Amino acid sequence: MEDLFILLNKCPILEEVHAEYLNLNNLDISFAQKAVKKRFPYFPNLIRASITNASFYTKHSIALIFRLSVQVLRIELDLPLSSCYRYPFYNLTCMELILKLNHCDKWLWLLELLKHCPKLQSLTINEDYWNNGKDVVDNWKDPEIVPTCISTQLRTCLLKGYKYTECGLQFAEFIMQNSKVMKRMSIKSASSISENVKHQMLKKLASATRASATLLNCCGYGLV
């Protein structure tokens, strides 16, 4: 990790980063946490970061390093970044989360993360995991406090590879009910979802309460 810091500090005008097949260890997370508490390093020109096909510790550490400046983040997760949401992503406006494993608390964890992304305008959640036949019971409940970005900033939300779980639908409805400036909510279902299930999903979304007049008037939700 220290070598990585040295390399990055030689790139003061860095605008875009793609991290792939990097492997750091758990000691590097501690190093990264100490660095971000000191607000170091900082990349004022950084716009995009993509972190895929890497170890959990790598994704966690690099997300922490870039959190102060990155505007567009694409990150692949096989475990929740449990402590990342304690550190605000101040400038993040567009985020894509690629979920490689199913977790019973993934929707609640996501809401916690969104509390620390105050400027987020575009959110994509890609459920890119194989259903092995084992049921994972989601633990959903509406939060007492709606994340600021949902109520005042979020304009588009896309759920990809949607598996049609009850909690996933509740999450989509929660977004629609609380996003006052939302323009489009889209759901692209997994290929394994039947046409009948898609139809039932669309009916539920169509009848859901919508806070955004723009979303209401343009029927800005889609189902593929």
C-alpha positions in Angstrom: 0.0 0.0 0.0 2.8 2.4 0.8 4.3 1.9 -2.6 0.9 2.6 -4.1 0.7 5.8 -2.2 4.1 6.8 -3.5 3.0 6.1 -7.1 -0.3 8.0 -6.8 1.4 11.0 -5.2 3.4 11.3 -8.3 0.2 11.9 -10.3 -1.2 15.2 -9.0 -3.4 15.8 -12.0 -4.9 12.2 -12.1 -8.3 12.2 -13.7 -9.3 8.6 -14.1 -8.3 5.3 -12.4 -9.0 1.7 -13.3 -7.9 -0.8 -10.6 -8.2 -4.4 -11.6 -6.6 -7.7 -10.4 -4.9 -5.9 -7.5 -4.4 -7.7 -4.2 -3.7 -6.0 -0.9 -4.1 -7.4 2.6 -6.0 -6.4 5.7 -3.0 -4.4 7.0 -3.5 -2.0 4.1 -7.0 -1.2 5.2 -5.6 0.1 8.5 -3.0 2.1 6.6 -5.7 3.6 4.3 -7.9 4.5 7.2 -5.1 6.4 8.9 -4.3 8.2 5.7 -7.9 9.3 5.0 -8.3 10.6 8.6 -5.4 12.9 7.8 -7.1 13.9 4.6 -4.2 12.5 2.6 -3.8 11.9 -0.3 -6.2 14.1 -2.2 -6.7 14.1 -6.0 -8.5 17.4 -6.9 -8.8 16.4 -10.6 -10.0 12.9 -10.2 -13.3 12.2 -11.9 -13.7 8.5 -12.5 -12.6 5.4 -10.6 -13.4 1.8 -11.5 -12.4 -1.0 -9.1 -13.1 -4.6 -10.3 -11.7 -8.1 -10.1 -9.7 -7.3 -7.0 -9.5 -8.5 -3.4 -11.9 -7.2 -0.8 -9.1 -5.4 1.0 -8.0 -3.7 -2.3 -11.5 -2.5 -3.1 -12.0 -1.2 0.5 -8.6 0.6 0.6 -8.8 2.2 -2.8 -12.4 3.4 -2.2 -11.2 5.1 1.0 -8.3 6.7 -0.8 -10.4 8.2 -3.5 -13.5 9.1 -1.5 -12.7 12.8 -1.1 -12.5 13.6 -4.8 -14.0 10.9 -7.1 -17.2 11.9 -8.9 -18.0 8.7 -10.8 -17.4 5.4 -9.0 -17.8 1.9 -10.4 -17.0 -0.8 -7.8 -17.5 -4.6 -7.7 -18.3 -6.0 -4.2 -18.2 -9.5 -2.9 -18.6 -8.3 0.7 -20.1 -5.1 2.0 -17.6 -2.3 2.5 -18.6 -2.3 6.2 -16.7 0.8 7.3 -16.5 2.8 4.1 -19.8 4.6 4.8 -18.3 6.1 7.9 -16.3 8.3 5.5 -18.4 10.7 3.3 -17.9 10.6 -0.5 -18.4 14.3 -0.8 -18.2 14.8 -4.5 -19.7 11.5 -5.7 -22.5 12.1 -8.3 -22.7 8.8 -10.1 -22.2 5.3 -8.6 -22.5 1.8 -9.9 -22.4 -1.1 -7.4 -21.8 -4.6 -8.8 -22.9 -7.1 -6.2 -21.2 -10.4 -6.7 -22.8 -12.2 -3.7 -26.2 -12.0 -2.1 -26.4 -10.7 1.5 -29.4 -10.6 3.8 -28.8 -7.0 4.7 -27.6 -5.6 1.4 -30.4 -3.1 1.0 -30.1 -1.8 4.5 -26.3 -1.5 4.1 -26.9 0.4 0.8 -29.1 2.9 2.6 -26.3 3.5 5.1 -23.9 4.1 2.3 -26.2 6.5 0.6 -26.4 8.6 3.8 -22.7 9.5 3.1 -23.1 10.4 -0.6 -24.8 13.8 -0.3 -24.5 14.8 -4.0 -25.4 11.4 -5.6 -27.6 11.9 -8.7 -27.3 8.6 -10.5 -27.3 5.1 -8.9 -27.0 1.7 -10.6 -27.2 -1.5 -8.6 -26.1 -4.6 -10.6 -27.0 -7.9 -8.9 -24.4 -9.9 -10.7 -24.4 -13.1 -8.7 -25.5 -16.7 -9.4 -28.5 -17.9 -7.5 -27.5 -21.3 -6.1 -31.0 -22.2 -4.9 -30.4 -21.1 -1.3 -32.9 -18.6 -0.1 -31.4 -15.5 1.5 -34.0 -13.7 3.7 -33.6 -9.9 3.3 -34.1 -7.8 6.4 -35.8 -4.7 5.1 -37.5 -1.9 7.0 -38.1 1.7 6.0 -35.4 3.9 7.7 -36.5 6.6 10.1 -34.3 9.1 8.2 -34.2 9.3 4.4 -30.7 9.9 3.0 -30.4 13.4 1.8 -29.3 12.4 -1.7 -32.5 10.4 -2.2 -34.8 13.2 -1.2 -33.0 16.1 -2.9 -30.5 14.9 -5.5 -31.2 11.5 -7.0 -32.5 11.7 -10.6 -32.0 8.2 -12.0 -31.9 4.8 -10.4 -31.3 1.6 -12.3 -31.6 -2.0 -10.9 -29.8 -4.5 -13.1 -30.0 -8.2 -12.9 -33.0 -7.8 -10.6 -33.9 -11.1 -9.0 -37.4 -10.1 -7.9 -37.1 -10.3 -4.1 -39.7 -8.6 -1.9 -37.1 -6.5 -0.3 -35.7 -5.4 -3.6 -39.1 -4.2 -4.6 -39.5 -2.4 -1.3 -36.2 -0.7 -1.9 -37.4 0.5 -5.4 -40.7 1.7 -3.9 -38.8 3.5 -1.1 -36.7 5.3 -3.7 -39.8 6.3 -5.7 -41.7 7.4 -2.6 -38.9 9.7 -1.3 -37.1 11.0 -4.4 -38.5 14.5 -5.1 -36.4 15.2 -8.2 -36.4 11.6 -9.6 -36.8 11.5 -13.4 -36.4 7.8 -14.1 -36.5 4.5 -12.2 -35.6 1.5 -14.3 -35.4 -2.2 -13.5 -33.7 -4.7 -15.8 -34.7 -8.1 -14.5 -32.5 -11.2 -14.6 -32.9 -13.5 -17.6 -34.3 -16.2 -15.3 -37.4 -14.0 -14.4 -40.6 -15.1 -16.2 -42.8 -12.8 -18.2 -45.6 -13.3 -15.6 -43.3 -12.2 -12.7 -42.2 -9.2 -14.8 -45.8 -8.2 -15.3 -46.6 -8.5 -11.6 -43.5 -6.4 -10.8 -44.6 -3.7 -13.2 -48.1 -3.6 -11.7 -46.7 -3.0 -8.2 -44.3 -0.3 -9.4 -47.1 1.4 -11.4 -49.3 1.6 -8.3 -46.5 2.8 -6.0 -46.6 6.4 -4.6 -44.2 8.7 -6.3 -42.8 11.9 -4.7 -41.5 13.4 -7.9 -44.0 15.2 -10.1 -41.6 14.7 -13.0 -41.5 10.9 -12.5 -45.3 10.9 -12.2 -45.9 12.9 -15.4 -43.5 11.1 -17.6 -44.0 7.6 -16.2 -40.3 7.5 -15.8 -40.0 3.9 -14.7 -39.0 1.0 -17.0 -39.0 -2.7 -16.8 -36.9 -4.8 -19.3 
